[in-house]
Amino acid sequence: MAEAFNDKTLSADKAARYAEVADEIASVLGGEPNLTARMATVASMLANSFDHYFWTGFYVVDPAKERELVVGPYQGTLGCLRIAFGRGVCGAAAETGRTQLVEDVHAFPGHIACDSRSQSEIVVPVFDASGTLLAVFDVDSDRPAAFDAVDQLGIETILKATFA
């Protein structure tokens, strides 16, 4: 019973932190139209808000190459430079247009190991106001099963408010 209470408390604390960060991001970005500045700010502020984040950043749809993502603003160790749609967790999010929540990246078919310390991952597609895919937002953790529905809702809410 105490364990269930602690899990609920941790989830509520994490949800509250996402709400705080969402307000902080909105305040900082108010009136800023530049997409790169917006992405860099989101990556930085989220990376510095959660201990379970190991790598945080964007892979942007490359307008010069069909169905390919290119690394954008990020926080962390060296990222993969390019990822094809459908390849790895980021490519799966780009291909399907749906969030990918992966408890064990080593069990994910075709996982791309940009950093061998990564254990779990969440990747959220980023759409503009017209519904066009702009990028995917990738967060890795060096802990297994580090992300849950609270992370998914928090990240999706922030990205929608920031980019749509």
VOPAGU-2260 file (C-alpha; in pm, 1 decimal, decimal comma):
REM VOPAGU-2260
SITE   aa  ch    i         X         Y         Z
SITE  MET   A    0       0,0       0,0       0,0
SITE  ALA   A    1     279,7     245,0      87,2
SITE  GLU   A    2     448,1     166,7    -246,4
SITE  ALA   A    3     128,6     252,9    -438,7
SITE  PHE   A    4      98,3     577,5    -242,4
SITE  ASN   A    5     459,9     666,6    -320,1
SITE  ASP   A    6     408,5     593,6    -691,5
SITE  LYS   A    7      99,6     817,5    -695,3
SITE  THR   A    8     285,7    1091,0    -507,8
SITE  LEU   A    9     580,9    1073,0    -747,6
SITE  SER   A   10     346,6    1084,8   -1048,0
SITE  ALA   A   11     162,7    1384,7    -905,2
SITE  ASP   A   12     492,0    1561,2    -833,3
SITE  LYS   A   13     616,4    1489,5   -1185,0
SITE  ALA   A   14     289,6    1609,3   -1341,0
SITE  ALA   A   15     309,7    1929,6   -1136,5
SITE  ARG   A   16     669,1    1984,6   -1252,9
SITE  TYR   A   17     565,1    1942,2   -1618,4
SITE  ALA   A   18     291,4    2203,4   -1563,7
SITE  GLU   A   19     544,2    2443,1   -1407,7
SITE  VAL   A   20     793,1    2392,5   -1691,8
SITE  ALA   A   21     515,8    2441,4   -1948,4
SITE  ASP   A   22     437,4    2781,1   -1793,9
SITE  GLU   A   23     807,4    2871,3   -1780,2
SITE  ILE   A   24     859,3    2777,2   -2146,4
SITE  ALA   A   25     551,5    2974,0   -2254,7
SITE  SER   A   26     679,4    3276,3   -2062,0
SITE  VAL   A   27    1028,3    3261,5   -2211,5
SITE  LEU   A   28     906,9    3201,9   -2567,8
SITE  GLY   A   29     623,8    3455,8   -2570,5
SITE  GLY   A   30     647,2    3636,6   -2904,7
SITE  GLU   A   31     951,5    3441,0   -3032,3
SITE  PRO   A   32     877,6    3326,6   -3389,8
SITE  ASN   A   33    1209,3    3153,4   -3471,3
SITE  LEU   A   34    1169,7    2776,1   -3483,9
SITE  THR   A   35    1532,2    2699,5   -3391,6
SITE  ALA   A   36    1517,1    2930,9   -3090,3
SITE  ARG   A   37    1193,2    2765,9   -2980,0
SITE  MET   A   38    1339,8    2416,0   -3014,0
SITE  ALA   A   39    1664,0    2506,2   -2837,0
SITE  THR   A   40    1471,2    2659,4   -2546,9
SITE  VAL   A   41    1238,6    2360,0   -2506,8
SITE  ALA   A   42    1529,5    2112,4   -2518,8
SITE  SER   A   43    1731,6    2311,4   -2265,4
SITE  MET   A   44    1451,1    2380,0   -2021,5
SITE  LEU   A   45    1321,0    2023,1   -2019,5
SITE  ALA   A   46    1671,0    1873,1   -1994,8
SITE  ASN   A   47    1739,2    2082,2   -1687,3
SITE  SER   A   48    1405,0    2005,6   -1521,4
SITE  PHE   A   49    1409,8    1626,7   -1487,5
SITE  ASP   A   50    1675,9    1398,8   -1340,4
SITE  HIS   A   51    1569,9    1100,6   -1549,2
SITE  TYR   A   52    1649,6    1282,6   -1876,7
SITE  PHE   A   53    1987,5    1180,2   -2024,2
SITE  TRP   A   54    1963,4    1315,6   -2382,6
SITE  THR   A   55    1701,3    1565,7   -2492,3
SITE  GLY   A   56    1651,1    1712,8   -2835,1
SITE  PHE   A   57    1493,7    1744,2   -3173,5
SITE  TYR   A   58    1538,8    1563,8   -3501,0
SITE  VAL   A   59    1401,7    1794,6   -3768,8
SITE  VAL   A   60    1242,4    1685,0   -4095,6
SITE  ASP   A   61    1499,8    1767,9   -4363,0
SITE  PRO   A   62    1326,8    1958,2   -4644,9
SITE  ALA   A   63    1612,1    1868,5   -4882,0
SITE  LYS   A   64    1586,4    1491,3   -4824,5
SITE  GLU   A   65    1256,9    1308,2   -4847,5
SITE  ARG   A   66    1164,7    1106,8   -4538,1
SITE  GLU   A   67    1476,1    1187,0   -4339,2
SITE  LEU   A   68    1538,2    1353,8   -4004,4
SITE  VAL   A   69    1846,0    1561,1   -3928,5
SITE  VAL   A   70    1966,6    1643,3   -3577,6
SITE  GLY   A   71    1846,1    1976,4   -3446,1
SITE  PRO   A   72    1887,9    2156,7   -3114,6
SITE  TYR   A   73    1969,1    1918,9   -2829,5
SITE  GLN   A   74    2124,0    1876,8   -2486,0
SITE  GLY   A   75    2351,1    1580,4   -2416,9
SITE  THR   A   76    2618,9    1368,6   -2574,8
SITE  LEU   A   77    2669,9    1351,4   -2950,5
SITE  GLY   A   78    2346,5    1266,3   -3131,2
SITE  CYS   A   79    2298,8    1072,5   -3451,2
SITE  LEU   A   80    2321,4    1314,0   -3743,0
SITE  ARG   A   81    2053,5    1163,1   -3969,0
SITE  ILE   A   82    1774,1     911,5   -3920,8
SITE  ALA   A   83    1549,5     773,9   -4194,4
SITE  PHE   A   84    1174,1     761,2   -4138,4
SITE  GLY   A   85    1084,5     415,7   -4008,3
SITE  ARG   A   86    1432,1     348,6   -3863,3
SITE  GLY   A   87    1474,6     322,9   -3486,3
SITE  VAL   A   88    1251,5     488,7   -3229,4
SITE  CYS   A   89    1277,4     838,9   -3380,4
SITE  GLY   A   90    1210,1     709,4   -3730,0
SITE  ALA   A   91     910,1     511,9   -3601,9
SITE  ALA   A   92     762,2     828,2   -3446,6
SITE  ALA   A   93     817,1    1018,5   -3773,3
SITE  GLU   A   94     671,2     734,7   -3981,5
SITE  THR   A   95     359,4     678,6   -3769,5
SITE  GLY   A   96     302,8    1029,5   -3635,3
SITE  ARG   A   97     255,4     875,0   -3289,7
SITE  THR   A   98     449,8     895,7   -2966,2
SITE  GLN   A   99     684,4     605,7   -2903,4
SITE  LEU   A  100     728,6     512,8   -2536,1
SITE  VAL   A  101    1002,3     248,9   -2506,6
SITE  GLU   A  102    1089,2      90,4   -2172,3
SITE  ASP   A  103    1390,3    -102,4   -2308,6
SITE  VAL   A  104    1556,1      42,1   -2618,3
SITE  HIS   A  105    1765,8    -271,5   -2663,7
SITE  ALA   A  106    1445,9    -470,3   -2723,7
SITE  PHE   A  107    1313,6    -220,7   -2982,5
SITE  PRO   A  108    1351,1    -358,0   -3337,0
SITE  GLY   A  109    1608,2    -155,1   -3529,4
SITE  HIS   A  110    1703,9      65,1   -3234,1
SITE  ILE   A  111    1984,5     305,4   -3323,4
SITE  ALA   A  112    2239,0     323,3   -3042,5
SITE  CYS   A  113    2369,5     679,6   -3063,8
SITE  ASP   A  114    2491,4     640,3   -2704,6
SITE  SER   A  115    2524,1     293,2   -2552,7
SITE  ARG   A  116    2425,1     425,4   -2208,7
SITE  SER   A  117    2068,6     488,4   -2325,6
SITE  GLN   A  118    1824,9     240,7   -2168,6
SITE  SER   A  119    1476,7     382,4   -2233,2
SITE  GLU   A  120    1331,7     647,6   -2459,8
SITE  ILE   A  121    1028,2     855,7   -2543,5
SITE  VAL   A  122     991,3    1019,5   -2885,7
SITE  VAL   A  123     706,4    1260,4   -2958,8
SITE  PRO   A  124     620,7    1386,4   -3308,7
SITE  VAL   A  125     605,9    1765,6   -3341,8
SITE  PHE   A  126     342,8    1913,0   -3574,1
SITE  ASP   A  127     278,7    2269,8   -3684,3
SITE  ALA   A  128     -66,1    2432,3   -3674,8
SITE  SER   A  129    -158,0    2279,9   -4013,1
SITE  GLY   A  130     -68,8    1927,2   -3899,0
SITE  THR   A  131     258,6    1902,7   -4092,5
SITE  LEU   A  132     534,2    1706,3   -3921,0
SITE  LEU   A  133     817,2    1946,8   -3829,9
SITE  ALA   A  134    1034,8    1721,9   -3616,5
SITE  VAL   A  135    1039,1    1459,7   -3347,0
SITE  PHE   A  136    1135,8    1535,1   -2988,3
SITE  ASP   A  137    1355,8    1263,2   -2843,1
SITE  VAL   A  138    1432,2    1204,3   -2476,4
SITE  ASP   A  139    1660,7     921,5   -2366,6
SITE  SER   A  140    1729,7     798,3   -2016,1
SITE  ASP   A  141    2016,5     592,9   -1881,3
SITE  ARG   A  142    1756,2     418,3   -1661,8
SITE  PRO   A  143    1529,8     137,5   -1785,1
SITE  ALA   A  144    1156,1     214,8   -1801,1
SITE  ALA   A  145    1219,3     576,9   -1701,1
SITE  PHE   A  146     921,6     721,8   -1889,4
SITE  ASP   A  147     551,0     675,8   -1834,5
SITE  ALA   A  148     211,9     822,6   -1924,1
SITE  VAL   A  149     284,7    1131,5   -1710,3
SITE  ASP   A  150     595,1    1207,1   -1918,0
SITE  GLN   A  151     403,2    1144,5   -2238,6
SITE  LEU   A  152     118,7    1378,9   -2148,2
SITE  GLY   A  153     355,2    1645,2   -2015,6
SITE  ILE   A  154     580,4    1644,4   -2320,7
SITE  GLU   A  155     294,7    1622,7   -2572,0
SITE  THR   A  156     118,4    1915,4   -2402,2
SITE  ILE   A  157     429,5    2133,1   -2404,4
SITE  LEU   A  158     509,2    2056,2   -2768,5
SITE  LYS   A  159     155,6    2119,2   -2887,2
SITE  ALA   A  160     141,9    2452,2   -2703,8
SITE  THR   A  161     483,6    2553,8   -2835,6
SITE  PHE   A  162     467,6    2449,3   -3200,9
SITE  ALA   A  163     105,6    2401,4   -3314,2
